[in-house]
Amino acid sequence: MRNYLIPMVYVSLALLAGFTFPRFELLYFPTYVNDVSINSALATLGAIASGTMALTAIIFSIAYITVQFSAIAYSPRLALWFANDPRMFHALGIFMATFVYTLWMMAWVDRHGNGAVPLMSSILVMVLLIASTYVFTLMIRGLSDLQITNTLRLIGNKGRAVIAEMYPRFDRVDSRRDNVIDLADSARLGAVTQTVRYFGEPRTISRLDILNLVRMAEQACAVIEITRAVGDTLSDDTLLMKIRGAKALSESELLGSVVLKPHRTFEQDPKYALRLLVDIAIKALSPAINDPTTAVQAMDQIEDLMRRLGRREMDVGYARDTTGILRVIFPVPTWDDYLHLSFDEIRQFGGNSVQVMRRLRSALSEVAEAVTSETRTATMQAYLNQLDYGISHSLLDADDRAYASHEDRQGLGLSRHGGTSPSPPTAPELQRAG
């Protein structure tokens, strides 16, 4: 259900309850009445109705503060995430339902001049009021999500969940599987017989319905090659798919298997979690903010995600039917893609921060120890050499460069062995630094 429909559902249920419940109570339980006076009941119900509207205004204020703060302090992409939180819309729906039902209940007080206040309907109003108060306290407590530690943890949890869903562990991979690159280069895939292009305003691929694509390809004895990855933004007249097979497939059904949204999401896209963490880190390293400690905290989550990726099979960009025949090929990131996404910008923007360099070298060393592939280990060592070269040519003085080359999980905390002392600065370098 779309988020903007959630309050409408609550209001519709409140209207339905207001129309039926008091009528049912008056018809079958006429003796169940509240002992309070008519004036007191109307005053209480009026106060509850006006109070819930005040709470609704506060919720909108909280939402505005959340969006503005996350956009300014962390990343504009986080603002959309907080703004689309379903909890906000459920809270708004409960408040509006309480307001609507309370107003309807006021119409049943002293109905037809009977001088009675329905008891069970009054109890339902109090239940809704308690629910509204409880939800309000939850929303206030939810402001703690704006703290940097909680924000980073929430992003990290999203990334860990999608990594576990997308990539199998090495010890659970069938070693008999063929490599997708060999299959893609094989002539047995056949020539391209159909292409599918996207037409429309820019939209981002949020998810691929692989099961449906496999079913379609199996029925047509074809192979579907998707040319754009999850997270890519499609522009007008973009080539999206190539079909290799004798039987033409429904273009509308093929396009329906690619879920498009106005923005990137965490679905099937571990890169997005890393992108947000890197955004927070490099924004903290900007001269306007100058907060390297936040960048170090972001690297705690980045390192964890990279360690998990290092123990998983990434050659997952294809799918087979029940008989083992290749049916769908789609692009997925490589280990090098994740490595450069996670650390390149932090290395570039934090090259003159001793704290960031020490934490970055520690993260790279820890990830290198965690990976189980020799190819990935060699890649990590090459990246460490690149980091050391960057430190040796930074604007830091000789002592700071030597200090920055040591591993330190806190950035500026406890030095560990493993750093390599950079070469002494040359005379031109000293003159430029001075």
Secondary structure, DSSP 8 states (H G I E B T S, - for coil): --GGGHHHHHHHHHHHHHHHHHHHHHHH-TT-B--S-HHHHHHHHHHHHHHHHHHHHHHHHHHHHHHHHHHHHT-HHHHHHHHT-HHHHHHHHHHHHHHHHHHHHHTTTTGGG----BHHHHHHHHHHHHHHHHHHHHHHHGGGGGSHHHHHHHHHHHHHHHHHHH--BGGGS-TT---HHHHHH-GGG----EEEEE-SS-EEEEEE-HHHHHHHHHHHT-EEEE-S-TT-EE-TTEEEEEEESSS---HHHHHHTEEEESS--STT-HHHHHHHHHHHHHHHTSTTT--HHHHHHHHHHHHHHHHHHHTB-----EEE-TTS-EEEE-----HHHHHHHHHHHHHHHTTT-HHHHHHHHHHHHHHHHH---HHHHHHHHHHHHHHHHHHHTSSS-HHHHHHHTSB-TTSSS--BTT--------HHHHHHH-
